[in-house]
Amino acid sequence: MAEGVTPRVKVPKKADAGEVITIKTLISHPMESGQRKDSDGNVIPQSIINRFTCEFNGENVIDIKMEPAMSTNPYFEFDAKVPEAGDFKFTWYDDDGSIYEEVKSVAVG
């Protein structure tokens, strides 16, 4: 697991049924390409977030495959319709097998 990896998500706490909301996500991650060397000359192993997904109440909202050229601290902003109250689940997948998750609830009313 990469050190200092921190997911951050901004989702409105409340929305009307059927409303389209804007979701913002950022994960603090070094996105190491595997092509750099440390101060001792050793290759730093590749460690990148290679996939990001978002689900709402178990239904896919977005699924993004990322490549090694992705910058550090990947940021995504996207819109999603809120059909009912529920949970958005955000998942980031790392090359090293680590999985980072965040859940945000949205109330309707």
N, C-alpha and C positions, 0 to 999 in steps of 0.2 A: 504494500500500500504506500503510495507516495505521501511524503510528509507534508503537513499543512494544507491538505486538500479540504476545501470548505465550500459546500453548495449553498447558494442563496437564491431564494425564490420570492417574487412579489406577485401576489394574487389578491384581488379584492375579497374581503371577508363576506360580503353580501352582494347578491345580484338578483335581478328579476328573472323569473323563468323565461327561457328563450333569449335572454340577453347575451350579446357577444362582448366578452371581456378581453382585455389585453393582459398577457402574462409575460413577465420578465424573469429570466433565469441567468445566473452567472455561477460558474464554479472556479474557485481559485485553484489552479493546477499548473505545474511547470511545463507540461506538454513537451517532454524531453524526446528529441528525434532519434536518439541512438547514434548520432554522428559526432557528438562533442566528446571531449576528453576532460577528466578532472585534473586537478593540479599535479597529480602524480603520473599523469599520462595514460590513465586507464579510461577505456571507453565507458561513458555513462549509458547504462542500458535504456533502451527505448521505453517510454512510459507516456502514453497519450490516452486521452479520452477518445475512444473510437466509435462510441454510439451514445445517443441521448434519446430517451423516450419520455412521453407524457401520456398518462391514461386518466380518464375521468370515470369513476365508478367501474373500473375494469375494461372500459372501451378505449381503444387507441385514439389519441388525439393527434400525436405527431411522433415520427420515428426518423431520426437523422443519423446517417452514417458519416463519420468524420475521417479525414485522411491525415497523414503525418504533417502536412503543411499547415494545419490548423494552428492559429496563434495560441499563446498562453491565455489562461483564464477565459475560456469560451463563453460568449454571451449570446443568448437567443431571446428574441422578443417575437411573440406570435399571438394571434387572436383565437379564442375558443368560445363556442356557444355553451351556455350553462342551461341544460334542459330541466334540471331539478337540483335540489340540495345534494351535496356529496363531496367526495374527496378527489383532488388532483394528486396523482402520484408521479413524481419526477425521478428518473433513474439515469445515472451516468455510468457507463461501463469503461473500465480502464484495461489497457493491454496486459497489465500485470495480474489480471483476474479480480481486482478490487471492484466492488460495486458500491456506489454512493446513492443514497435515496433520501428524498424529502417528500413529505405529504402536507398538503394544505387543504383545509376544508372551506367550502363556500356554502353559506346559508342562502336560501331563497325567501324573498318576502319583501 
